[in-house]
Amino acid sequence: MQNSFGLNIASATIALLGFTFLSINLAFNSLLFKNCQSTLSPDLCIYLGGLVSLMLIPTLLELSITISVSAMWCKANGCSSREAISLPFNSVEL
């Protein structure tokens, strides 16, 4: 259970970084996407801007899901308490 919580926190951190980078990319390159004259296709730069915009949606969805799951895990398992968690020892006698 602790590993699952740790991976949820790592996933939320990576999703936050991805959302930040995609937002900065879209903000700084939006004029570049609009004024771009591609040699391959004139609409290629518009499509690239659209792809960056569409990548923001699943990144934001991932961020909200991982934060929600982590918050529910903390609420269910007493994340604020600093008690040591000990699991019962299972021994198999032959």
Secondary structure as UniProt FT lines:
FT   HELIX           2..34
FT   TURN            42..43
FT   HELIX           44..77
FT   TURN            78..80
//
